[in-house]
Amino acid sequence: MRAIRGELLHFLGDPAERGADAVEHFPDGLLIVREGLVAEAGPAAALLAKLPADARIDDRRGRLILPGFVDTHIHCAQTDIIASPGGQLLEWLDRYTWPVERRFADPAHATEVAEFFCDELLRNGTTTAAVYPTVHRASVEALFEAALRRRMRVISGKVLMDRNCPAFLCESCEGGHAESVALIERWHGRGRLLYAVTPRFAATSTPQQMRLAGQLFADHAGIYLQSHLAENRAEVAWIRELYPDARSYLDVYERYGQLGPRSVFAHCVWLDDADRRRMAATGAAMSFCPTSNLFLGSGLFDLAQADAAGVRVGIGTDVGAGTSFSMLRTLAEAYKVLQLNGQSLAAERAFYLATLGGARSLYLDDRIGSFAPGREADFVVLDPTATPLLARRSAACGTLAERLFVLMMLGDDRAVAETWVMGEPAWRRP
């Protein structure tokens, strides 16, 4: 057993639905961890007396402790092309993505990038992520190996592409299916790892590969499916040409059995209300990726319409078109995207989306995303004095909501003092 003392904040529900009742806040709190799981969280004055005499107490007073961040869409293989300028989605794929992903045929390169990638997630307070590797089996093995050693919760799977991509990344439909089955058998449920069937997007898979991907999703209990959806207008038009019989881009995925609980679709910018209602009805989730949508000029996500339809929504950094591993930076851009769309994002709702909301979108809220008893003890320790400006502005705040908003707008990786995984320190700022 060990205990961490500091300012605790987590969510019991969505603040947009439950208001103040969704927020549980202990200005002087104690988080008690036993065997990697949350035993209890509450006011320090009441809980300190419950501790055995030999319990270890880590004092983090003056710091804000939240559940670890949940990134619902990110590309490990694109780490080395973050901040590459020029072009919108389809041009960016041709110019940057395909060439860098080619290098992951080399297991040594895949391992080196995966090690850096997982460390970078932890350095930014992210403890759970839904991750894209490449078509290469080595890229999946390297990512899962790196995450397993760090005891992180990672959802990933081999990317499937059998058309409309360079020959050096194109595979046979049958080969991609066979490798996916082997990887599921080897990795799904090992440690905290979970497998995701990963057709890159409908344009790069033949109807036969899309059908087999949907079959994999149906045949293996508890696995995930992740893909891209309606990110860019030119992409949407291309899908219409490739699948002329489909009602919409979303309908392509549904026709091949790829909608349901634990299916996660990134972007979802150019959808109509019928699409949103269908996602809600099937239990599919959206990943809101503000920094990449702005960087590639893709469009503005409509959170209000997603909420009205009842769709599950999480936040994705979408590195490398996304411009930061930091969930704080990503939330700041989410606020701006919604401002441009005539909507608002309260700070409490933003941090909910980055924690419990992300967990709910991945159907993992019974295991992560809060400090409820029995949850895995993943958490991030944030320093509101990490920079002179952040310290000065935070000192002038009168409410929790204002402090969270300042942290969201001015914070970045420097505000992450520590990241803990399963009740043990996984990263500390020097």
Secondary structure by P-SEA (a helix, b strand, c coil): cbbbbcbbbbbcccccccccccbbbbcbbbbbbcccccccccccccccccccccbbbbbbccbbbcccccccccccccccccccccccaaaaaacccaaaaaacccaaaaaaaaaaaaaaaaaaccccccccccccaaaaaaaaaaaaaacccccccbbbbcccccccccccaaaaaaaaaaaaacccccccbbbbbcccccccccaaaaaaaaaaaaaccbbbbbbcccccaaaaaaaaaaccccccaaaaaaaaccccccbbbcccccccaaaaaaaaaabbbbbbbcaaaaaaccccccaaaaaaabbbbbbbccccccccccaaaaaaaaaaaaaaacccccaaaaaaaacaaaaaaaccccccccccccccbbbbbbbccccaaaaaaaaacccaaaaaaaaaaccccccccccccccccccccc
